Amino acid sequence: MSVIQSQFAVNAAKLILKMNEPPYSCTLGEAWRPPEMAEIYAKDGRGIKNSLHIKRMAIDLNLFIDGEYQESMLAHKPFGEWWESLSPFNRWGGRWGDGTHYEQAEVIKI
């Protein structure tokens, strides 16, 4: 698992650097999520119980353009598509509704 988590961390770092190229900037949202919090979020309809945040394989990022927070999923789209291009295992939350969410599916290399 640690190799996969390391791959995710490297790709997340690349994404953060990409999202900080002017006129953009980003700040960190949620990365690791305790299982108890994931369960609470799932009950509230704000996530799923088996979130990849629990496994340190997901991160939420806050995007800004010229210092103005971007709530629109459309603003995240170029970064989501770029994220997906880094690895066939990377998924962007904008495909199902949360544009701030970036994750890597669990994979086992053989």
Rosetta blueprint (number, residue, H / E / L):
1 M L
2 S H
3 V H
4 I H
5 Q H
6 S H
7 Q H
8 F H
9 A H
10 V H
11 N H
12 A H
13 A H
14 K H
15 L H
16 I H
17 L H
18 K H
19 M L
20 N L
21 E L
22 P L
23 P L
24 Y E
25 S E
26 C E
27 T E
28 L E
29 G L
30 E L
31 A L
32 W L
33 R L
34 P L
35 P H
36 E H
37 M H
38 A H
39 E H
40 I H
41 Y H
42 A H
43 K H
44 D H
45 G L
46 R L
47 G L
48 I L
49 K L
50 N L
51 S L
52 L L
53 H L
54 I L
55 K L
56 R L
57 M L
58 A E
59 I E
60 D E
61 L E
62 N E
63 L E
64 F E
65 I E
66 D L
67 G L
68 E E
69 Y E
70 Q L
71 E L
72 S L
73 M H
74 L H
75 A H
76 H H
77 K H
78 P H
79 F H
80 G H
81 E H
82 W H
83 W H
84 E H
85 S H
86 L H
87 S L
88 P L
89 F L
90 N E
91 R E
92 W E
93 G H
94 G H
95 R H
96 W L
97 G L
98 D L
99 G L
100 T L
101 H E
102 Y E
103 E E
104 Q E
105 A L
106 E L
107 V L
108 I L
109 K L
110 I L
